[in-house]
């Protein structure tokens, strides 16, 4: 029997440049005894990652709103925006990142949310991502680094 999923809503604060481009992000989560375990990679929400268990508050409309982190899942989350796209992008970069053992989700054909599972050496993944940024291939943002 498949696990029942719920949507957890994260209300986002925009910076002076209007980023992020959305005011709310919803993430799938698996109900657990102590909260809701995030089941996809955040594109915009900061301070959380795949596998984190979060607490929620019920909104007036019945929706589940993020309240805080109950426990960490050990994952880290990064985002990249492709700048120098290859003719076979985003598929090329998607496959390249997956080949490193990363889980990747793509939005808008340029934005990629990247999960670094706890079994991978974070330093080597960060090195790869920073080199891509320094070469001008992509912009890089960290959403949450395990151990912060």
Secondary structure as UniProt FT lines:
FT   STRAND          5..11
FT   TURN            16..17
FT   STRAND          24..32
FT   TURN            33..34
FT   STRAND          35..38
FT   TURN            50..51
FT   STRAND          53..58
FT   TURN            60..61
FT   STRAND          64..71
FT   STRAND          76..82
FT   TURN            87..90
FT   HELIX           91..99
FT   TURN            100..101
FT   STRAND          103..107
FT   TURN            108..110
FT   STRAND          111..116
FT   TURN            118..119
FT   HELIX           122..134
FT   TURN            135..136
FT   STRAND          138..144
FT   TURN            146..147
//
